[in-house]
Amino acid sequence: MIEARHLRVLRAVAASGSFSAAGRELGCTQPAVSQQMKALEASVGTPLLVRGGREMRLTQAGEALVRHASGILAGLTAAEEEVAAIAGLRAGRVRLVSFPSGTSTLVPTALAALRAAHPGTRVFLEEAEPPRSVELLREGDCDVALAFRYQGAPATEEWDDLVIRRLLTDRLVALVPERHRLAGAESVAIGELAEEPWIAGCPRCRGQLVQVCEGAGFSPRIDFATDDYPAVAGLVGAGLGVAVLPQLAVESVRPRGVRVVRLEPAVRREIVALTLPDLAQVPAVAATLEQLGQAASRP
């Protein structure tokens, strides 16, 4: 195997014409230069220098290796500088996947703080709901996945192989029209909404809604379903039904004509940031996880 330090010595010998001159240039002894040249010749399996008296010249193999040495060493230096920049957060890239309500609430605060602290780090953002976001992480298509799972729900996916940064617990709330009979209530049991028409949210939330309603002894009559949270709030505000959404989703919209009522018994989901164990050691990824944690802890 050719080592970079041996190439540097060979280049110095070729430029200076002797081991002693190369040693003075490199700050080492003549015997040390001689030993490194012998090691390099042993690595390539052929002589690189012809030693004659005080003069020294390159063999054809030595000339070929010197020709390539400059490019190899320049590339290595550039690589070392780039890695040092990434390690020092002067550069770097993070691919982040987030679900929509996380994108509109936690992500902007976190990325603004990350940019302020480490302006050389670039973040690429894509949206996907779990479990797809977790699949993208495991497939190598992202570095950090913002995900959630409902507490008490049957385990449909395992995160045991991932690094988990727990961010916050998000509670479900009921949305009712402002003229609804329960609009002034502090809390509502979901069974009190059994006869209402429903507006359902994203597929994952929709499934959770059906599960919670069935646990209360009824099946919801879903008149409308949309992945767009402002649309859910708009339909409720127009008096077309009621809805249950995560609090984080409600914070991401400005519902008009809607009252938000605490749901009892409480239904919660855990919001987390996930990455792979090896990626967790990458400075830019670690900094992103830290800023997501800081964003989640802000009131």
PyMOL commands that set and color helices and strands:
alter all, ss='L'
color gray80, all
select helices_A, chain A and resi 4-16+19-26+30-44+60-87+100-117+132-138+190-193+203-215+229-237+247-251+279-281+283-297
alter helices_A, ss='H'
color red, helices_A
select strands_A, chain A and resi 49-52+55-58+92-98+121-127+144-150+163-177+187-189+197-200+221-225+243-246+258-264+268-275
alter strands_A, ss='S'
color yellow, strands_A
deselect
rebuild
show_as cartoon
